[in-house]
Amino acid sequence: MDIGYTICFIKRDEEVLLLNRNSPPVQGMWNGVGGKMEKGETPLSSVQREVAEETNLFLDENLFQYKGTISWAIDGERAGGMEAFIVNIDDDGLYPTPVQIDEGILAWKDVSWILEKNNHGVSPMIPYYLHTLLNKKQEVHHHFTVHHGKIIEYIKGEERMHVVVP
């Protein structure tokens, strides 16, 4: 499986900086910042570059906390994954939003809003793993099986959670 992407959630108090993306695969949905790793990059150098490109925040590498991987298998044909990071920022005045960038709109969103069960505006995998990323110190692997656009299975470490397709 190709873990060729990175994702970062920048947290400030009880808010997370999210990007409402202009392009697929999660076009029109709120997601973390990140993207494809370039040849020769480490996950850390990739996520640091992506955060700088997408937010114009040039953050020191020691602020990035590695949280594990998020992977997926889609319709038995495509598989992929992301290396996940969290950054905690203490300054409430840092980075006023909303901000329009080439890739979409950046805005601070309350964690409770992001994790709301009936929130269909965030990337569908986020409510499964974000709480763990924000609150657990250890690295955790999260894996999703997707069939016809629906999550049918979520595996967190060794714990399996089956999602019934309506």
Phi, psi and omega in degrees: 000140182267109175267075188258012183230163173232156174218143180225138174245114181267118187251137176226112186053241180255025179239154177232136177282118181240158179243124173272107192282140176278343188234158174298160014272346180243046180303131178081004180243155177278136182209168174291174177265151181155193180169198186285135175286137178269158181306130178088353180276147168274163175305319181295313180294327178294311182292324178296317178295314181298318178298316179297316181294319186273335184241345187066020173263118180260091188262140178296143184300335181288350177279340183277122177256119179286131185241001178116202184238155173233119182234166182208154170232126185243119177052031177066007184244317184247137176227150179191183179187171182226145169272127187256140180225154173235142171234129175257128179241134183267340188275110179295333182276351182286129172066074175292142181227168007282154180227129176271127175233176181303322185274351179152213181243129175262138177204150173281130179234137179295138180304319180296325176294316181299317185272359179305129185305322183262016179277109180261011181267351179258156176307132192299338181279334186306314182299339178284320189249343188298318180303316179296315179301318184283334191242345180259138180282327184280160175283139180226140174265133178240130180230138181239138169251125184241133179228122181051044176080003181244140174286121179251344176207142176230127178240124179246109185059237178263352181280128179255136177231114180271134179252125180280129178279125181292000000 
